[in-house]
Amino acid sequence: MFLKVVNPNTTRAMTAKIEACARAVAGPGTRLEAVSPEMGPPSIESHYDEALAVPGLLAEIEKGERDGVDGYVIACFGDPGLDAAREIATGPVVGIAEAAMHTATLLGRSFSVVTTLGRTTGRARDLADRYGMHDSCRGVHACEVPVLALDTDPDARKIVTEACLDALCADGSDVVVLGCAGMADLCARISADLGVPVVDGVTAATLTVQSLVTMGLVTGGKRGEFAPPPPKRYSGMLESFTTIR
Ligand code: 2AL
């Protein structure tokens, strides 16, 4: 099968890290491609960043359809553009927040999310509610390390680890969910250091979409809400997104 992991920000070093984490768990029969869109923000840590990341992300899904991709991962914890991507993709599309939260519910009664900046906690909370995690998600906490500093700040792992420990203590939860794709490479070490399950969404989403493709399942049977969007001519800078073939 052919899976495409889209990092919806344009920082290619982060995409390479995400690709390594996804490849580490993909099965031997899985071909995996990880990409950044050609346009968009270098990191996604506001509602504005998220909105402007979506067109580039959707262009990558559209390209994936032409390339014969069987399933997609959206590798940003805000799950940007997830529903729209599901409309235009033939196969399943899984966001890392939804995959990580669902995985966490299999590992304990409750989980805590540790994300980057405090300003992103509202979005994570909204997603937890949307995914029916109101009871399981005991808290969403920020480590206040910006997305790109996860790679450049020599203390990043220590700071994230301490935030995870604080979250576990404050919430009394069983599991930690890492709230950024840029934390994927920290997961195993933090889990070992804290002795609790720590879930990275890139890993969880890659394995989830691989399972869905293996099971031959597609979003909503590609009918109703998730059928391809009605043909429409888009204008201005969005002209290339026109859905009239
Ligand atoms: C993220 C993420 O996963 N990728 C990105 O650019 N921003 N999430 C976050 N909470 O900051």
py3Dmol code that shows the C-alpha trace and the ligand (Angstrom):
import py3Dmol

protein = """\
ATOM      1  CA  MET A   1       0.000   0.000   0.000  1.00  0.00           C
ATOM      2  CA  PHE A   2       1.029   3.603  -0.559  1.00  0.00           C
ATOM      3  CA  LEU A   3       0.643   6.014   2.369  1.00  0.00           C
ATOM      4  CA  LYS A   4       1.260   9.751   2.283  1.00  0.00           C
ATOM      5  CA  VAL A   5       2.079  11.684   5.448  1.00  0.00           C
ATOM      6  CA  VAL A   6       1.487  15.413   5.058  1.00  0.00           C
ATOM      7  CA  ASN A   7       3.217  17.734   7.499  1.00  0.00           C
ATOM      8  CA  PRO A   8       1.029  20.792   6.897  1.00  0.00           C
ATOM      9  CA  ASN A   9       3.828  23.206   7.777  1.00  0.00           C
ATOM     10  CA  THR A  10       6.593  24.030   5.305  1.00  0.00           C
ATOM     11  CA  THR A  11       9.598  23.168   7.499  1.00  0.00           C
ATOM     12  CA  ARG A  12      11.273  20.315   5.667  1.00  0.00           C
ATOM     13  CA  ALA A  13      13.589  19.348   8.535  1.00  0.00           C
ATOM     14  CA  MET A  14      10.480  18.669  10.627  1.00  0.00           C
ATOM     15  CA  THR A  15       8.975  16.655   7.763  1.00  0.00           C
ATOM     16  CA  ALA A  16      12.130  14.517   7.627  1.00  0.00           C
ATOM     17  CA  LYS A  17      11.801  13.803  11.356  1.00  0.00           C
ATOM     18  CA  ILE A  18       8.113  12.929  10.949  1.00  0.00           C
ATOM     19  CA  GLU A  19       8.956  10.658   8.008  1.00  0.00           C
ATOM     20  CA  ALA A  20      11.570   8.760  10.058  1.00  0.00           C
ATOM     21  CA  CYS A  21       9.050   8.175  12.872  1.00  0.00           C
ATOM     22  CA  ALA A  22       6.337   7.029  10.433  1.00  0.00           C
ATOM     23  CA  ARG A  23       8.711   4.743   8.537  1.00  0.00           C
ATOM     24  CA  ALA A  24       9.868   3.141  11.784  1.00  0.00           C
ATOM     25  CA  VAL A  25       6.397   1.632  12.265  1.00  0.00           C
ATOM     26  CA  ALA A  26       5.125   1.191   8.683  1.00  0.00           C
ATOM     27  CA  GLY A  27       4.853  -2.437   7.603  1.00  0.00           C
ATOM     28  CA  PRO A  28       7.253  -4.036   5.107  1.00  0.00           C
ATOM     29  CA  GLY A  29       4.638  -3.875   2.348  1.00  0.00           C
ATOM     30  CA  THR A  30       3.964  -0.162   2.904  1.00  0.00           C
ATOM     31  CA  ARG A  31       5.453   2.513   0.677  1.00  0.00           C
ATOM     32  CA  LEU A  32       5.483   5.794   2.574  1.00  0.00           C
ATOM     33  CA  GLU A  33       6.013   9.337   1.404  1.00  0.00           C
ATOM     34  CA  ALA A  34       6.193  12.371   3.722  1.00  0.00           C
ATOM     35  CA  VAL A  35       5.830  15.876   2.332  1.00  0.00           C
ATOM     36  CA  SER A  36       5.414  19.527   3.248  1.00  0.00           C
ATOM     37  CA  PRO A  37       3.093  21.681   1.131  1.00  0.00           C
ATOM     38  CA  GLU A  38       4.634  24.156  -1.289  1.00  0.00           C
ATOM     39  CA  MET A  39       2.839  27.041   0.407  1.00  0.00           C
ATOM     40  CA  GLY A  40       1.900  27.764   3.991  1.00  0.00           C
ATOM     41  CA  PRO A  41       3.319  28.697   7.386  1.00  0.00           C
ATOM     42  CA  PRO A  42       6.657  27.327   8.676  1.00  0.00           C
ATOM     43  CA  SER A  43       4.924  26.159  11.856  1.00  0.00           C
ATOM     44  CA  ILE A  44       1.320  25.969  13.012  1.00  0.00           C
ATOM     45  CA  GLU A  45       0.717  27.546  16.400  1.00  0.00           C
ATOM     46  CA  SER A  46      -2.300  29.828  15.926  1.00  0.00           C
ATOM     47  CA  HIS A  47      -5.738  29.678  14.323  1.00  0.00           C
ATOM     48  CA  TYR A  48      -4.391  31.970  11.576  1.00  0.00           C
ATOM     49  CA  ASP A  49      -1.473  29.585  10.846  1.00  0.00           C
ATOM     50  CA  GLU A  50      -3.896  26.694  10.791  1.00  0.00           C
ATOM     51  CA  ALA A  51      -6.335  28.314   8.362  1.00  0.00           C
ATOM     52  CA  LEU A  52      -3.545  29.243   5.967  1.00  0.00           C
ATOM     53  CA  ALA A  53      -1.967  25.780   6.151  1.00  0.00           C
ATOM     54  CA  VAL A  54      -5.103  24.150   4.750  1.00  0.00           C
ATOM     55  CA  PRO A  55      -4.899  25.127   1.023  1.00  0.00           C
ATOM     56  CA  GLY A  56      -1.341  23.759   0.684  1.00  0.00           C
ATOM     57  CA  LEU A  57      -2.372  20.619   2.557  1.00  0.00           C
ATOM     58  CA  LEU A  58      -5.369  20.050   0.269  1.00  0.00           C
ATOM     59  CA  ALA A  59      -3.148  20.530  -2.798  1.00  0.00           C
ATOM     60  CA  GLU A  60      -0.984  17.686  -1.456  1.00  0.00           C
ATOM     61  CA  ILE A  61      -4.023  15.438  -1.001  1.00  0.00           C
ATOM     62  CA  GLU A  62      -5.135  16.264  -4.555  1.00  0.00           C
ATOM     63  CA  LYS A  63      -1.653  15.379  -5.820  1.00  0.00           C
ATOM     64  CA  GLY A  64      -1.722  12.174  -3.782  1.00  0.00           C
ATOM     65  CA  GLU A  65      -4.956  11.179  -5.526  1.00  0.00           C
ATOM     66  CA  ARG A  66      -3.226  11.535  -8.907  1.00  0.00           C
ATOM     67  CA  ASP A  67      -0.289   9.467  -7.572  1.00  0.00           C
ATOM     68  CA  GLY A  68      -2.524   6.595  -6.396  1.00  0.00           C
ATOM     69  CA  VAL A  69      -2.120   7.079  -2.624  1.00  0.00           C
ATOM     70  CA  ASP A  70      -4.190   4.617  -0.556  1.00  0.00           C
ATOM     71  CA  GLY A  71      -4.340   6.562   2.717  1.00  0.00           C
ATOM     72  CA  TYR A  72      -3.152   9.780   4.351  1.00  0.00           C
ATOM     73  CA  VAL A  73      -1.904  11.097   7.676  1.00  0.00           C
ATOM     74  CA  ILE A  74      -2.303  14.774   8.551  1.00  0.00           C
ATOM     75  CA  ALA A  75       0.708  15.313  10.786  1.00  0.00           C
ATOM     76  CA  CYS A  76      -0.216  18.374  12.816  1.00  0.00           C
ATOM     77  CA  PHE A  77      -1.939  18.188  16.197  1.00  0.00           C
ATOM     78  CA  GLY A  78      -4.656  20.676  15.206  1.00  0.00           C
ATOM     79  CA  ASP A  79      -5.822  18.116  12.604  1.00  0.00           C
ATOM     80  CA  PRO A  80      -6.132  21.001  10.082  1.00  0.00           C
ATOM     81  CA  GLY A  81      -8.326  20.444   7.048  1.00  0.00           C
ATOM     82  CA  LEU A  82      -9.238  16.917   8.119  1.00  0.00           C
ATOM     83  CA  ASP A  83     -12.870  16.921   6.966  1.00  0.00           C
ATOM     84  CA  ALA A  84     -12.049  18.648   3.655  1.00  0.00           C
ATOM     85  CA  ALA A  85      -9.237  16.167   3.029  1.00  0.00           C
ATOM     86  CA  ARG A  86     -11.684  13.332   3.643  1.00  0.00           C
ATOM     87  CA  GLU A  87     -13.992  14.725   0.974  1.00  0.00           C
ATOM     88  CA  ILE A  88     -11.318  14.733  -1.730  1.00  0.00           C
ATOM     89  CA  ALA A  89      -9.399  11.581  -0.781  1.00  0.00           C
ATOM     90  CA  THR A  90     -10.533   8.211  -2.087  1.00  0.00           C
ATOM     91  CA  GLY A  91      -8.962   6.380   0.846  1.00  0.00           C
ATOM     92  CA  PRO A  92      -8.960   7.074   4.610  1.00  0.00           C
ATOM     93  CA  VAL A  93      -7.416  10.201   6.132  1.00  0.00           C
ATOM     94  CA  VAL A  94      -6.345  10.224   9.791  1.00  0.00           C
ATOM     95  CA  GLY A  95      -5.256  13.199  11.889  1.00  0.00           C
ATOM     96  CA  ILE A  96      -2.576  12.780  14.525  1.00  0.00           C
ATOM     97  CA  ALA A  97      -4.665  14.291  17.334  1.00  0.00           C
ATOM     98  CA  GLU A  98      -7.599  11.984  16.727  1.00  0.00           C
ATOM     99  CA  ALA A  99      -5.365   8.905  16.345  1.00  0.00           C
ATOM    100  CA  ALA A 100      -3.356   9.726  19.466  1.00  0.00           C
ATOM    101  CA  MET A 101      -6.438  10.423  21.596  1.00  0.00           C
ATOM    102  CA  HIS A 102      -8.205   7.254  20.486  1.00  0.00           C
ATOM    103  CA  THR A 103      -5.050   5.217  21.102  1.00  0.00           C
ATOM    104  CA  ALA A 104      -4.691   6.740  24.579  1.00  0.00           C
ATOM    105  CA  THR A 105      -8.186   5.571  25.522  1.00  0.00           C
ATOM    106  CA  LEU A 106      -7.031   1.980  24.945  1.00  0.00           C
ATOM    107  CA  LEU A 107      -4.245   2.356  27.486  1.00  0.00           C
ATOM    108  CA  GLY A 108      -5.966   3.767  30.541  1.00  0.00           C
ATOM    109  CA  ARG A 109      -9.015   5.507  31.949  1.00  0.00           C
ATOM    110  CA  SER A 110      -7.741   8.992  31.194  1.00  0.00           C
ATOM    111  CA  PHE A 111      -5.033  10.957  29.446  1.00  0.00           C
ATOM    112  CA  SER A 112      -3.358  14.360  29.524  1.00  0.00           C
ATOM    113  CA  VAL A 113      -2.246  16.263  26.426  1.00  0.00           C
ATOM    114  CA  VAL A 114       1.074  18.128  26.514  1.00  0.00           C
ATOM    115  CA  THR A 115       1.326  20.592  23.671  1.00  0.00           C
ATOM    116  CA  THR A 116       3.601  23.448  22.600  1.00  0.00           C
ATOM    117  CA  LEU A 117       2.329  26.971  23.320  1.00  0.00           C
ATOM    118  CA  GLY A 118      -0.474  27.840  25.711  1.00  0.00           C
ATOM    119  CA  ARG A 119      -2.370  29.477  22.874  1.00  0.00           C
ATOM    120  CA  THR A 120      -2.777  26.066  21.153  1.00  0.00           C
ATOM    121  CA  THR A 121      -4.483  24.424  24.139  1.00  0.00           C
ATOM    122  CA  GLY A 122      -7.937  25.728  23.129  1.00  0.00           C
ATOM    123  CA  ARG A 123      -7.771  23.949  19.793  1.00  0.00           C
ATOM    124  CA  ALA A 124      -6.624  20.700  21.442  1.00  0.00           C
ATOM    125  CA  ARG A 125      -9.478  20.972  23.962  1.00  0.00           C
ATOM    126  CA  ASP A 126     -11.982  21.561  21.142  1.00  0.00           C
ATOM    127  CA  LEU A 127     -10.671  18.494  19.310  1.00  0.00           C
ATOM    128  CA  ALA A 128     -10.881  16.340  22.445  1.00  0.00           C
ATOM    129  CA  ASP A 129     -14.536  17.357  22.804  1.00  0.00           C
ATOM    130  CA  ARG A 130     -15.198  16.791  19.117  1.00  0.00           C
ATOM    131  CA  TYR A 131     -13.743  13.284  19.315  1.00  0.00           C
ATOM    132  CA  GLY A 132     -15.920  12.419  22.303  1.00  0.00           C
ATOM    133  CA  MET A 133     -12.995  12.583  24.753  1.00  0.00           C
ATOM    134  CA  HIS A 134     -14.644  14.945  27.218  1.00  0.00           C
ATOM    135  CA  ASP A 135     -14.317  12.473  30.108  1.00  0.00           C
ATOM    136  CA  SER A 136     -11.059  10.781  29.057  1.00  0.00           C
ATOM    137  CA  CYS A 137      -9.083  13.956  28.387  1.00  0.00           C
ATOM    138  CA  ARG A 138      -8.344  15.233  31.888  1.00  0.00           C
ATOM    139  CA  GLY A 139      -6.270  18.209  30.817  1.00  0.00           C
ATOM    140  CA  VAL A 140      -4.400  19.995  28.042  1.00  0.00           C
ATOM    141  CA  HIS A 141      -1.083  21.513  29.123  1.00  0.00           C
ATOM    142  CA  ALA A 142       1.508  23.660  27.391  1.00  0.00           C
ATOM    143  CA  CYS A 143       5.288  23.303  27.725  1.00  0.00           C
ATOM    144  CA  GLU A 144       5.747  26.747  26.111  1.00  0.00           C
ATOM    145  CA  VAL A 145       8.394  25.463  23.685  1.00  0.00           C
ATOM    146  CA  PRO A 146       7.532  26.798  20.179  1.00  0.00           C
ATOM    147  CA  VAL A 147       7.187  24.140  17.464  1.00  0.00           C
ATOM    148  CA  LEU A 148      10.474  24.834  15.687  1.00  0.00           C
ATOM    149  CA  ALA A 149      12.387  25.236  18.965  1.00  0.00           C
ATOM    150  CA  LEU A 150      11.671  21.554  19.672  1.00  0.00           C
ATOM    151  CA  ASP A 151      14.555  20.920  17.264  1.00  0.00           C
ATOM    152  CA  THR A 152      16.866  23.754  18.209  1.00  0.00           C
ATOM    153  CA  ASP A 153      16.496  24.225  21.965  1.00  0.00           C
ATOM    154  CA  PRO A 154      18.977  21.845  23.668  1.00  0.00           C
ATOM    155  CA  ASP A 155      16.684  21.717  26.710  1.00  0.00           C
ATOM    156  CA  ALA A 156      13.534  20.852  24.732  1.00  0.00           C
ATOM    157  CA  ARG A 157      13.326  17.203  25.772  1.00  0.00           C
ATOM    158  CA  LYS A 158      13.878  18.054  29.439  1.00  0.00           C
ATOM    159  CA  ILE A 159      11.210  20.782  29.326  1.00  0.00           C
ATOM    160  CA  VAL A 160       8.660  18.554  27.581  1.00  0.00           C
ATOM    161  CA  THR A 161       9.404  15.674  29.975  1.00  0.00           C
ATOM    162  CA  GLU A 162       8.868  17.932  32.990  1.00  0.00           C
ATOM    163  CA  ALA A 163       5.617  19.228  31.498  1.00  0.00           C
ATOM    164  CA  CYS A 164       4.451  15.619  31.031  1.00  0.00           C
ATOM    165  CA  LEU A 165       5.262  14.798  34.658  1.00  0.00           C
ATOM    166  CA  ASP A 166       3.472  17.919  35.894  1.00  0.00           C
ATOM    167  CA  ALA A 167       0.452  17.066  33.722  1.00  0.00           C
ATOM    168  CA  LEU A 168       0.266  13.500  35.067  1.00  0.00           C
ATOM    169  CA  CYS A 169       0.424  14.766  38.644  1.00  0.00           C
ATOM    170  CA  ALA A 170      -2.076  17.592  38.113  1.00  0.00           C
ATOM    171  CA  ASP A 171      -4.608  15.452  36.235  1.00  0.00           C
ATOM    172  CA  GLY A 172      -4.110  12.062  37.896  1.00  0.00           C
ATOM    173  CA  SER A 173      -4.197  10.533  34.418  1.00  0.00           C
ATOM    174  CA  ASP A 174      -2.776   7.237  33.141  1.00  0.00           C
ATOM    175  CA  VAL A 175      -1.417   8.250  29.738  1.00  0.00           C
ATOM    176  CA  VAL A 176       0.276  11.244  28.107  1.00  0.00           C
ATOM    177  CA  VAL A 177      -0.522  12.347  24.553  1.00  0.00           C
ATOM    178  CA  LEU A 178       2.163  14.468  22.901  1.00  0.00           C
ATOM    179  CA  GLY A 179       0.489  17.486  21.307  1.00  0.00           C
ATOM    180  CA  CYS A 180       2.813  18.227  18.397  1.00  0.00           C
ATOM    181  CA  ALA A 181       4.234  16.256  15.470  1.00  0.00           C
ATOM    182  CA  GLY A 182       7.581  17.818  16.282  1.00  0.00           C
ATOM    183  CA  MET A 183       7.649  15.821  19.537  1.00  0.00           C
ATOM    184  CA  ALA A 184       7.450  12.451  17.730  1.00  0.00           C
ATOM    185  CA  ASP A 185      11.127  11.636  18.175  1.00  0.00           C
ATOM    186  CA  LEU A 186      10.946  12.347  21.930  1.00  0.00           C
ATOM    187  CA  CYS A 187       8.187   9.834  22.635  1.00  0.00           C
ATOM    188  CA  ALA A 188      10.092   6.644  23.481  1.00  0.00           C
ATOM    189  CA  ARG A 189      12.572   8.412  25.740  1.00  0.00           C
ATOM    190  CA  ILE A 190       9.896  10.325  27.657  1.00  0.00           C
ATOM    191  CA  SER A 191       7.872   7.145  28.106  1.00  0.00           C
ATOM    192  CA  ALA A 192      10.952   5.320  29.439  1.00  0.00           C
ATOM    193  CA  ASP A 193      11.856   8.198  31.753  1.00  0.00           C
ATOM    194  CA  LEU A 194       8.348   8.544  33.211  1.00  0.00           C
ATOM    195  CA  GLY A 195       7.333   4.877  33.199  1.00  0.00           C
ATOM    196  CA  VAL A 196       3.879   5.642  31.740  1.00  0.00           C
ATOM    197  CA  PRO A 197       2.489   5.167  28.226  1.00  0.00           C
ATOM    198  CA  VAL A 198       3.270   8.213  26.066  1.00  0.00           C
ATOM    199  CA  VAL A 199       1.477   8.364  22.720  1.00  0.00           C
ATOM    200  CA  ASP A 200       2.907  10.089  19.662  1.00  0.00           C
ATOM    201  CA  GLY A 201       0.246  10.899  17.088  1.00  0.00           C
ATOM    202  CA  VAL A 202       2.482  10.399  14.045  1.00  0.00           C
ATOM    203  CA  THR A 203       3.072   6.779  15.034  1.00  0.00           C
ATOM    204  CA  ALA A 204      -0.558   6.232  16.060  1.00  0.00           C
ATOM    205  CA  ALA A 205      -1.968   7.785  12.874  1.00  0.00           C
ATOM    206  CA  THR A 206       0.422   5.920  10.558  1.00  0.00           C
ATOM    207  CA  LEU A 207      -0.541   2.592  12.102  1.00  0.00           C
ATOM    208  CA  THR A 208      -4.242   3.516  12.195  1.00  0.00           C
ATOM    209  CA  VAL A 209      -4.412   4.479   8.531  1.00  0.00           C
ATOM    210  CA  GLN A 210      -2.399   1.393   7.607  1.00  0.00           C
ATOM    211  CA  SER A 211      -4.983  -0.715   9.451  1.00  0.00           C
ATOM    212  CA  LEU A 212      -7.914   1.057   7.765  1.00  0.00           C
ATOM    213  CA  VAL A 213      -6.398   0.523   4.306  1.00  0.00           C
ATOM    214  CA  THR A 214      -5.699  -3.124   5.153  1.00  0.00           C
ATOM    215  CA  MET A 215      -9.348  -3.500   6.200  1.00  0.00           C
ATOM    216  CA  GLY A 216     -10.478  -1.889   2.925  1.00  0.00           C
ATOM    217  CA  LEU A 217     -12.425   0.817   4.787  1.00  0.00           C
ATOM    218  CA  VAL A 218     -13.001   4.314   3.388  1.00  0.00           C
ATOM    219  CA  THR A 219     -14.478   7.478   4.915  1.00  0.00           C
ATOM    220  CA  GLY A 220     -18.270   7.355   5.075  1.00  0.00           C
ATOM    221  CA  GLY A 221     -18.300   4.932   2.152  1.00  0.00           C
ATOM    222  CA  LYS A 222     -17.536   8.106   0.123  1.00  0.00           C
ATOM    223  CA  ARG A 223     -21.251   8.947   0.190  1.00  0.00           C
ATOM    224  CA  GLY A 224     -23.169  11.781   1.834  1.00  0.00           C
ATOM    225  CA  GLU A 225     -21.144  14.245   3.883  1.00  0.00           C
ATOM    226  CA  PHE A 226     -17.788  12.897   2.713  1.00  0.00           C
ATOM    227  CA  ALA A 227     -18.606  12.500  -0.975  1.00  0.00           C
ATOM    228  CA  PRO A 228     -16.441  14.647  -3.291  1.00  0.00           C
ATOM    229  CA  PRO A 229     -17.434  18.338  -2.968  1.00  0.00           C
ATOM    230  CA  PRO A 230     -19.904  19.762  -5.530  1.00  0.00           C
ATOM    231  CA  PRO A 231     -18.160  20.957  -8.727  1.00  0.00           C
ATOM    232  CA  LYS A 232     -17.446  24.660  -8.364  1.00  0.00           C
ATOM    233  CA  ARG A 233     -15.239  27.277  -9.947  1.00  0.00           C
ATOM    234  CA  TYR A 234     -12.918  28.996  -7.442  1.00  0.00           C
ATOM    235  CA  SER A 235     -11.550  32.439  -8.145  1.00  0.00           C
ATOM    236  CA  GLY A 236      -8.523  34.597  -7.465  1.00  0.00           C
ATOM    237  CA  MET A 237      -5.603  32.937  -5.694  1.00  0.00           C
ATOM    238  CA  LEU A 238      -7.739  29.809  -5.162  1.00  0.00           C
ATOM    239  CA  GLU A 239      -8.435  29.236  -8.873  1.00  0.00           C
ATOM    240  CA  SER A 240      -6.330  26.053  -8.952  1.00  0.00           C
ATOM    241  CA  PHE A 241      -8.698  24.540  -6.336  1.00  0.00           C
ATOM    242  CA  THR A 242     -11.609  24.606  -8.811  1.00  0.00           C
ATOM    243  CA  THR A 243     -13.433  21.298  -8.568  1.00  0.00           C
ATOM    244  CA  ILE A 244     -14.852  21.349 -12.134  1.00  0.00           C
ATOM    245  CA  ARG A 245     -12.774  18.813 -14.066  1.00  0.00           C
TER     246      ARG A 245
END
"""
ligand_1 = """\
11
2AL
C 1.788 21.641 15.747
C 2.136 20.500 14.988
O 1.874 19.327 15.287
N 2.762 20.950 13.883
C 2.831 22.311 13.946
O 3.371 23.038 13.102
N 2.199 22.701 15.094
N 1.108 21.545 16.937
C 1.171 22.439 17.976
N 0.425 22.157 19.059
O 1.873 23.458 17.950
"""
view = py3Dmol.view(width=600, height=400)
view.addModel(protein, "pdb")
view.setStyle({"model": 0}, {"cartoon": {"style": "trace"}})
view.addModel(ligand_1, "xyz")
view.setStyle({"model": 1}, {"stick": {}})
view.zoomTo()
view.show()
